[in-house]
């Protein structure tokens, strides 16, 4: 029986089930990225699949960096008055 190949650019079953990177939480994106790294390091993934999962890994890395940046922007330090009483909050990095 002849093997039927899929058309170029058609996602594999695994890729078709994968959620959009933009919808992932930091933890989910990081876990998937770690899985991709392990698969690529094992070296037993066919070339075409390696390229596809590497590209997804790049997108996951960018997602993690963006979410970390957002989290850092939300971190605040407590400001105090002359007597040491809390008066509010200020950005962690006022220059940012």
C-alpha positions in Angstrom: 0.0 0.0 0.0 1.4 3.4 -1.0 1.9 5.9 1.7 -0.2 9.1 1.4 1.8 12.2 2.2 0.1 15.3 3.6 0.2 18.6 1.7 3.0 21.0 2.6 2.0 23.4 5.4 -0.7 21.1 6.7 -0.4 20.8 10.5 0.3 17.4 12.0 -2.3 15.9 14.3 -0.2 17.0 17.3 0.1 20.6 16.0 -3.6 20.8 15.2 -4.5 20.0 18.8 -2.0 22.5 20.3 -3.7 25.6 21.7 -2.7 29.0 20.4 0.4 30.3 22.0 -1.3 33.6 22.8 -3.9 31.8 24.9 -1.4 30.0 27.2 -0.6 31.0 30.7 3.1 31.4 31.7 3.2 28.0 33.4 1.6 26.2 30.4 3.8 27.9 27.9 6.9 27.2 30.0 6.0 23.5 30.4 5.4 23.1 26.7 8.7 24.8 25.9 10.5 22.5 28.3 8.9 19.5 26.6 10.1 20.8 23.2 13.6 21.3 24.4 13.7 17.7 25.8 12.4 16.3 22.5 14.9 18.3 20.4 17.8 17.4 22.8 16.9 13.7 22.5 17.6 13.9 18.8 15.0 11.4 17.6 12.6 13.8 16.0 12.4 13.8 12.2 13.8 17.0 10.5 10.5 18.5 9.4 8.9 18.0 12.8 12.1 19.4 14.5 11.7 22.6 12.5 8.0 22.9 13.3 8.4 22.3 17.0 11.5 24.6 17.1 9.3 27.4 15.6 6.6 26.8 18.2 9.3 26.9 20.8 10.4 30.3 19.6 6.8 31.5 19.9 6.5 30.0 23.4 9.7 31.7 24.5 8.4 35.1 23.3 5.1 34.5 25.1 7.0 33.7 28.4 9.1 36.8 28.0 6.1 39.0 27.4 4.2 37.6 30.4 7.3 38.0 32.6 7.6 41.6 31.4 3.9 42.2 32.3 4.4 40.7 35.7 7.5 42.8 36.4 5.6 46.0 35.4 2.9 45.1 38.0 5.3 44.6 40.9 5.3 47.6 43.1 7.2 48.8 46.1 5.6 50.2 49.2 6.3 53.9 49.7 6.5 55.3 53.3 6.2 58.7 54.9 8.9 60.3 57.1 7.6 58.3 60.1 7.8 55.0 58.2 4.1 54.5 57.7 3.0 53.0 54.3 1.6 55.7 52.1 0.9 53.8 48.9 2.9 52.1 46.1 5.2 53.1 43.4 6.5 51.2 40.4 9.4 48.9 41.1 11.5 50.6 38.4 10.3 54.3 38.1 12.6 54.7 35.0 10.8 51.8 33.2 
